[in-house]
């Protein structure tokens, strides 16, 4: 799915608030349900994973799994933060 440029710019904006955090429980079904709910009410959802929860190499896999389960796209990911968008 192609992401429009204005969505990418919004996703990279530092003023976009983090609306979800993934804590020590990790990626659970409740996290996916929460992301689904937030994507239903807003176009962009910024998610942050607690530092050290996953190795840096595994974070890309975590973001892709979350995107697949919620039928959304990862617009922007840097470190332990990612922004999801559903058209």
Backbone as CSV, one residue per row, in Angstrom:
resi,resn,N_x,N_y,N_z,CA_x,CA_y,CA_z,C_x,C_y,C_z
1,UNK,0.850,-1.162,0.000,0.000,0.000,0.000,0.903,1.234,0.000
2,UNK,0.647,2.140,-0.925,1.430,3.358,-1.026,0.930,4.389,-0.014
3,UNK,1.852,4.970,0.713,1.507,5.949,1.746,1.685,7.350,1.165
4,UNK,0.650,8.198,1.241,0.774,9.565,0.728,1.863,10.351,1.469
5,UNK,2.468,11.296,0.767,3.557,12.092,1.346,3.131,12.867,2.585
6,UNK,1.904,13.402,2.587,1.481,14.187,3.746,1.340,13.317,4.999
7,UNK,0.982,12.062,4.819,0.896,11.130,5.957,2.304,10.839,6.489
8,UNK,3.246,10.640,5.587,4.625,10.388,5.995,5.194,11.579,6.759
9,UNK,4.910,12.784,6.286,5.389,13.987,6.983,4.789,14.081,8.383
10,UNK,3.489,13.806,8.501,2.841,13.842,9.819,3.450,12.791,10.751
11,UNK,3.736,11.609,10.208,4.285,10.519,11.023,5.671,10.862,11.555
12,UNK,6.458,11.579,10.772,7.818,11.933,11.179,7.866,13.152,12.091
13,UNK,6.747,13.845,12.238,6.699,15.048,13.062,6.853,14.675,14.543
14,UNK,7.797,15.312,15.198,8.067,15.006,16.612,6.910,15.393,17.526
15,UNK,6.026,16.266,17.053,4.910,16.696,17.903,3.765,15.681,17.933
16,UNK,3.827,14.654,17.088,2.810,13.599,17.127,2.969,12.845,18.449
17,UNK,1.919,12.827,19.270,2.073,12.205,20.598,2.091,10.676,20.534
18,UNK,2.814,10.079,21.465,2.806,8.625,21.608,1.491,8.264,22.283
19,UNK,0.679,7.444,21.621,-0.632,7.108,22.167,-0.700,5.679,22.694
20,UNK,0.344,4.884,22.430,0.381,3.505,22.916,1.781,3.161,23.386
21,UNK,1.851,2.390,24.443,3.137,1.883,24.926,3.034,0.373,25.097
22,UNK,4.094,-0.305,24.714,4.159,-1.752,24.912,5.117,-1.985,26.069
23,UNK,4.588,-2.550,27.147,5.361,-2.736,28.371,5.992,-4.103,28.473
24,UNK,6.266,-4.498,29.704,7.019,-5.728,29.950,6.295,-6.992,29.509
25,UNK,4.975,-6.923,29.298,4.231,-8.092,28.815,4.522,-8.379,27.351
26,UNK,5.020,-7.386,26.642,5.365,-7.567,25.238,4.150,-7.474,24.332
27,UNK,4.282,-8.060,23.164,3.229,-8.023,22.148,2.174,-9.076,22.478
28,UNK,1.060,-8.639,23.051,-0.022,-9.541,23.431,-1.251,-9.235,22.582
29,UNK,-2.269,-10.082,22.708,-3.515,-9.854,21.975,-4.159,-8.539,22.380
30,UNK,-4.041,-8.172,23.641,-4.648,-6.919,24.096,-3.971,-5.705,23.454
31,UNK,-2.684,-5.802,23.167,-1.980,-4.715,22.472,-2.531,-4.573,21.060
32,UNK,-2.743,-5.695,20.390,-3.282,-5.671,19.028,-4.700,-5.103,19.025
33,UNK,-5.522,-5.504,19.995,-6.894,-4.992,20.098,-6.881,-3.486,20.345
34,UNK,-5.992,-3.023,21.211,-5.880,-1.583,21.492,-5.465,-0.811,20.243
35,UNK,-4.509,-1.354,19.491,-4.081,-0.698,18.252,-5.229,-0.644,17.254
36,UNK,-5.992,-1.731,17.149,-7.182,-1.749,16.277,-8.144,-0.631,16.651
37,UNK,-8.428,-0.507,17.941,-9.355,0.517,18.411,-8.863,1.920,18.121
38,UNK,-7.578,2.154,18.337,-7.039,3.488,18.075,-7.026,3.805,16.586
39,UNK,-6.731,2.807,15.754,-6.741,3.037,14.305,-8.150,3.307,13.789
40,UNK,-9.157,2.813,14.502,-10.546,3.076,14.109,-10.925,4.528,14.383
41,UNK,-10.293,5.146,15.383,-10.677,6.507,15.756,-9.700,7.585,15.289
42,UNK,-8.504,7.209,14.874,-7.524,8.195,14.392,-6.729,7.599,13.240
43,UNK,-6.190,8.459,12.405,-5.502,7.958,11.213,-4.078,7.487,11.514
44,UNK,-3.394,8.145,12.440,-2.026,7.765,12.785,-1.938,7.400,14.262
45,UNK,-1.251,6.309,14.547,-1.055,5.878,15.933,0.445,5.667,16.144
46,UNK,0.981,6.360,17.137,2.400,6.253,17.457,2.569,5.299,18.635
47,UNK,3.402,4.281,18.433,3.591,3.221,19.426,5.050,3.211,19.879
48,UNK,5.242,3.059,21.176,6.593,2.980,21.729,6.735,1.692,22.522
49,UNK,7.847,1.002,22.307,8.159,-0.221,23.045,9.172,0.141,24.123
50,UNK,8.975,-0.386,25.328,9.945,-0.143,26.399,11.343,-0.549,25.943
51,UNK,12.294,0.288,26.267,13.678,0.045,25.873,14.177,-1.261,26.485
52,UNK,14.824,-2.073,25.674,15.390,-3.318,26.158,14.433,-4.501,26.135
53,UNK,13.171,-4.261,25.781,12.202,-5.354,25.754,12.515,-6.330,24.621
54,UNK,12.851,-5.794,23.458,13.221,-6.607,22.296,14.584,-6.141,21.799
55,UNK,15.387,-7.067,21.273,16.631,-6.634,20.626,16.298,-5.741,19.421
56,UNK,17.179,-4.838,19.106,16.936,-3.885,18.021,16.592,-4.593,16.701
57,UNK,17.241,-5.718,16.439,16.994,-6.449,15.192,15.582,-7.021,15.129
58,UNK,14.991,-7.334,16.278,13.657,-7.935,16.312,12.531,-6.907,16.217
59,UNK,12.828,-5.644,16.436,11.770,-4.629,16.427,11.081,-4.523,15.073
60,UNK,11.839,-4.631,13.990,11.231,-4.558,12.656,10.211,-5.684,12.483
61,UNK,10.533,-6.857,12.988,9.611,-7.989,12.930,8.364,-7.712,13.764
62,UNK,8.539,-7.133,14.947,7.405,-6.791,15.814,6.487,-5.804,15.101
63,UNK,7.068,-4.752,14.495,6.251,-3.756,13.782,5.492,-4.409,12.628
64,UNK,6.156,-5.297,11.878,5.488,-5.960,10.751,4.349,-6.859,11.217
65,UNK,4.547,-7.579,12.308,3.491,-8.441,12.851,2.292,-7.597,13.268
66,UNK,2.552,-6.487,13.953,1.453,-5.611,14.383,0.711,-5.044,13.173
67,UNK,1.441,-4.667,12.141,0.822,-4.146,10.932,-0.048,-5.181,10.242
68,UNK,0.442,-6.412,10.152,-0.326,-7.488,9.517,-1.588,-7.803,10.309
69,UNK,-1.470,-7.882,11.625,-2.624,-8.243,12.451,-3.702,-7.166,12.466
70,UNK,-3.314,-5.907,12.234,-4.284,-4.809,12.277,-4.624,-4.275,10.892
71,UNK,-4.072,-4.899,9.856,-4.305,-4.457,8.479,-3.931,-2.978,8.320
72,UNK,-2.758,-2.626,8.832,-2.274,-1.251,8.753,-0.846,-1.252,8.210
73,UNK,-0.347,-0.061,7.933,1.007,0.084,7.409,1.894,0.767,8.438
74,UNK,3.141,0.339,8.484,4.128,1.034,9.300,4.665,2.169,8.432
75,UNK,4.293,3.396,8.782,4.683,4.555,7.987,6.108,4.970,8.309
76,UNK,6.468,4.872,9.580,7.761,5.364,10.031,8.173,4.571,11.264
77,UNK,9.417,4.153,11.301,9.931,3.450,12.479,11.369,3.882,12.722
78,UNK,11.647,4.235,13.951,13.010,4.594,14.339,13.215,4.121,15.766
79,UNK,14.200,3.256,15.940,14.484,2.747,17.278,13.302,1.987,17.846
80,UNK,12.845,2.391,19.019,11.750,1.683,19.682,10.404,2.388,19.497
81,UNK,10.287,3.222,18.449,9.045,3.943,18.158,8.643,3.689,16.712
82,UNK,7.341,3.452,16.498,6.816,3.281,15.142,5.471,3.983,15.038
83,UNK,5.129,4.381,13.810,3.851,5.035,13.545,3.084,4.174,12.552
84,UNK,1.843,3.843,12.915,0.980,3.017,12.078,-0.104,3.873,11.440
85,UNK,-0.489,3.490,10.213,-1.521,4.208,9.465,-2.423,3.194,8.775
86,UNK,-3.710,3.456,8.836,-4.673,2.632,8.099,-5.502,3.564,7.236
87,UNK,-5.573,3.242,5.965,-6.323,4.068,5.014,-7.804,3.853,5.170
